[in-house]
């Protein structure tokens, strides 16, 4: 089902339309929550630090996500919750925690804004805790966030890259409507500085089924 944009102040039925994106506003700033089938994308908040330390000290994170510090410390988590995630939002992007309703952050999805000659592009990244993988949560999060970012952030084109050896991430991206765009040999580097091949996927508003 295609997502339905919905404002919490004038609710519509989720049962009729399947996926529902909810935008909730607070008095001092806009607080966005995107929800579907028990999964909520919500802002990072104090108290999420322990989950970050628990889930990001993971061999797959070390292998495929070299922008994340290893080992991942409590100081890293505090910096993410209190500084880096809010800064991404202030720069015109978004950073969400994945939550199944119990308050525990079991993953992340971010959209970073890049200004290019042909217009702004959203650069998407995500991770899901090892204990929560295999249930389609990353794909659901992508399907929630992409149309929201196109509508509310003006990011009608979005890109996602992954290590060529990360086959599951490739399948997730394709299933969420991010089409394979290019193979980039030696397009990135491993933590030790050696080159690695990456694949780029793109999503464009209005072109997904």
N, C-alpha and C positions, 0 to 999 in steps of 0.2 A: 504494500500500500504506500501511496505517496504521503509524505508528512503533511500535516495541517498546521499552519501557524495559528497560534491561539493566545489570547491575552487572558490571564487568570481572572481579571476583573469582570470579564464577560464570557464565562466558560461555555464550551460546546462539548458535545458528546464524543468521548474517545472511542466508544464501542462502535459507532457508526463509521468512523473514518480511520480506524487503526491507529497509526502513530500520531501522537499529538505533541507539539512543541509548545511549552508554556513559558511565557515571559512574565516574571513577577517583579514588581518594582517596590523599592523601599523609599523612605522619605528623603534620604540623603544622596542616594545613587541608585542606578539601575542594577538589580540583582537578577541574573538570568538563570533559569533552570529549564533544561530540555529533558522531556520524559517520554518513555515508551516502554510498555510491557515489563514494568518493574524496574527498569534502569533509569536512573536520573543522572544527568550531567549537571553538576552544581559548582559554584565557586569553591576554591580551596579556602580553608579556614583553620584557625588555631585549633589544635587537637589532631590534625591530620599528620603531624610530624612522625609519630610512631609508625604509622602505616607506610609512609615513604621509606623510612629506614628499613623496615621489615621486607618490603617487596622489591626495592631497588638493589638490594645486595643479592643479585641473582646472576648466574653465569651467562644467561642469554642477554641480559642487559649489558654486561661487560663486553660480550662478543659483538653485539649489533648496534649498540647505542653509545658511541664513544663521546657524546656531548655530556653524558651523565657521569659525575665523579665516581671513582671506584677506589677504595670502598666509599659507600655513601653514608655520611655521618649525620648526627643530629644537627650539627651546625649547618650542613647542606640543606637539610629539610626545613629548618627555620628560615633560612635565606629564601628558599623557594616559596614558602607560604606567605611570608611577610614582605618580601621585596620583589622577587623575580616574576611571580605570577601576576601580582598587581601591576608591575611595570609593563608586562605584555599587553594587558588590557588598556593601559593608558596610551600605548603606542598604536592602538587601533586593532588589536587582535583579541584573543581570548584564550584562557586556560581553564579547563574544567577537570574536576575530579569525577570519576565514575563511582556511583553509589547505588547499591541494590536495595536501599531503603532502611538499612540498619545503622547508617551513619559512618560505616567503614569505607574509606577510599580504597577501591580495589583496582584502580587504574587511572589513566590520565589521557586527555585529548586536548591538544592545543592547536590553534590557528594563528600563525605569526604573519603579520602584514609586511609585504615587501613592495616598495614603489619601484616600478620599472617603466621603461620608455613607452610601452604599449598599455600601461595602466597597472593598477594594484593587483597583486597576486597573494592569495593565502597559502602559506606553506604549512602543511599539516603534519603533525607528529602524534604518536600515541604509544602507550604501553598498557598491558593488562597483567595483573599479578599472576604468577604461575598457578596458584590455587584456583583461579577463576578462568583459566583459558579453556578453550574447547567448547564454549557455549555460545559463540557468536556475538559476544559483547562488543568487541572492537568494531565489527561491521555495523552493528546497530548504532554505536556511538558516531561512526562516520556518517551514516545516513541521517542521523539527527542533526549533526553539526553543520554539514555542508550547505544545505538550503538555508539554514538560519544565518550562517556567515554571509551567504550571498545576499540575503534580504536585509539584514540589519547592519552588517559591516561593509557592504558594498563590494565584497570579494567574490565576484561572479566566476572567476577562474581560480582553481585551487590545485596545488601540486602536492604529491606525496612521493618520497623516495625511500627505497629500502635496499639493503644489501642483497645482491643477487642470490646469495645462498639462503636467504630468509624466505623460503618458499611459502610458508603459512601467511606471512604478511602480504605477499603478492596475491594470494587467493582472497584474502580479506579485502584488499583494495579493489580488486576486480568485482567482487560480489557487491560492494558498496557503490559501484558506479564510477570508480576511478579507472579510466581506461589506460592501458599501457601506451606511453608516449615515446619513450626513448630508452635505449640501453646506453649507459655512460661508462665505458671501460676506464678503469682507474679514476672514476669520478669522485672518489673520497679516499680517506686513509683509515687504516686500522690504528689502534692505540699506539702501536709501536712505530707508526709512520709509514709502513708498507702500504702500497696502493690496494684498493679494493674496488670491484665492479659494483655499480649500483643501477637500479632500474627506476625510471620516473613514470609516475601515473598522474593523469590530470582529470579533473572534474570541472565541467563548465555548466553553469546554470542554464536550464532549458534544454539540455541535450541528453539528460538521463531518462531512463524508462522506469 
